[in-house]
Amino acid sequence: MFRPVAVAVAAIAAALTFPAAAYAHHGWSSYDAAKPIKLTAPLSGVSWGNPHGTAKVRYQGKTWDVVLAPTARMEARGLTQAMAGSGRPVTLEGYPRKDGVTEMRIERLTVDGKTIELR
């Protein structure tokens, strides 16, 4: 009798965990592809981690969160942490969040004349 109850409890716990994990990592549908952003500025607060890199940039008088690609993808395409975090101006091309949160998802980044496709 104990075993079926334990299996049921484990199944319920797993089912409740997956939607929370999916919600925690926002989907790309929350960004507005109809409103592309292109800007050139230095990045700050660069985080080279998973599930994807992040940074901050000043845009339209505000500090925006920047969502980059997974670090393995960026490195495979030639972007290093030193290039992104050097304080040099980079050109970012991407999309803002639809809900007005000051966050943008970056499709491509250009630094020192080299363009890296992130998606």
KEBA-282793 format. One line per field, with one value per residue (C-alpha): y, z, x. Coordinates in Angstrom, 3 decimals. Last residue first. Layout:
! residues N
Y c(Y/...);
Z c(Z/...);
X c(X/...);
//
This chain:
! residues 119
Y c(32.779/34.614/35.686/37.267/40.323/41.283/44.947/45.317/44.108/43.309/41.439/39.569/38.311/39.953/39.623/42.927/43.828/47.031/45.463/46.961/43.816/43.022/42.590/44.379/42.825/42.416/43.998/45.040/47.037/46.889/49.791/48.744/48.199/44.894/42.697/41.388/40.838/39.449/37.052/35.635/35.754/33.522/31.510/28.521/30.943/32.416/28.966/27.595/30.719/30.286/33.288/36.859/38.454/42.148/43.873/47.554/50.564/53.593/56.848/55.408/52.654/52.057/48.443/45.492/41.963/38.366/35.076/32.094/29.030/29.338/31.698/34.536/37.442/40.907/43.668/46.403/46.557/49.454/51.179/50.846/50.354/48.408/47.545/45.694/46.391/43.787/40.990/41.868/39.600/37.435/34.769/33.953/31.920/32.951/30.562/30.650/29.734/26.517/25.612/26.257/24.232/21.298/21.237/20.635/17.491/16.215/16.682/14.940/11.988/11.696/11.731/9.070/6.859/7.205/6.323/3.295/2.074/2.388/0.000);
Z c(-32.284/-31.295/-34.687/-34.126/-36.122/-36.136/-36.708/-33.282/-31.638/-33.312/-31.472/-32.990/-31.941/-28.512/-26.256/-24.582/-21.067/-19.699/-18.771/-21.046/-21.331/-24.905/-23.997/-26.343/-29.444/-30.784/-32.414/-30.236/-31.414/-29.000/-27.434/-25.601/-21.866/-22.177/-21.136/-24.484/-26.018/-22.790/-22.423/-25.825/-29.012/-31.843/-32.903/-30.730/-27.816/-28.197/-28.517/-25.447/-23.465/-24.079/-25.978/-24.688/-22.664/-21.993/-18.979/-19.688/-17.714/-18.670/-20.582/-23.889/-23.673/-21.097/-21.208/-18.824/-19.344/-19.527/-20.780/-21.173/-19.238/-18.118/-17.364/-18.604/-16.673/-18.050/-15.555/-18.087/-21.866/-23.879/-26.323/-29.915/-30.488/-32.713/-31.407/-33.431/-32.665/-34.585/-32.967/-29.616/-26.898/-24.578/-27.300/-26.664/-23.631/-20.110/-18.059/-14.682/-16.306/-17.747/-14.397/-12.597/-15.198/-14.678/-10.867/-10.422/-12.561/-10.708/-7.310/-8.537/-9.855/-6.616/-4.517/-6.727/-6.546/-2.750/-2.483/-4.753/-2.635/0.782/0.000);
X c(20.056/23.244/24.559/27.976/28.997/32.696/33.600/35.233/32.011/28.700/25.949/23.059/19.629/19.526/16.501/15.680/14.590/13.110/9.754/7.095/4.960/6.012/9.673/12.049/13.646/17.148/20.158/23.080/26.077/28.983/30.868/34.014/33.666/35.524/32.654/31.439/34.878/36.355/33.431/34.244/32.201/33.440/30.407/31.328/31.860/28.382/26.807/28.600/27.649/23.927/22.573/22.166/19.378/20.068/18.526/17.911/19.125/17.072/17.603/16.406/19.020/21.762/22.954/22.952/24.234/23.085/24.466/22.197/20.966/23.683/26.526/28.710/27.221/28.024/27.265/27.920/27.657/29.056/26.713/25.483/21.788/19.422/15.965/13.339/9.673/7.611/9.647/8.024/9.411/7.264/7.038/10.709/9.757/10.691/12.760/11.011/7.704/9.102/10.645/7.355/5.446/7.864/7.761/4.034/4.084/7.160/5.495/2.338/4.330/6.329/3.128/1.559/4.650/4.766/1.063/1.481/4.476/2.849/0.000);
//
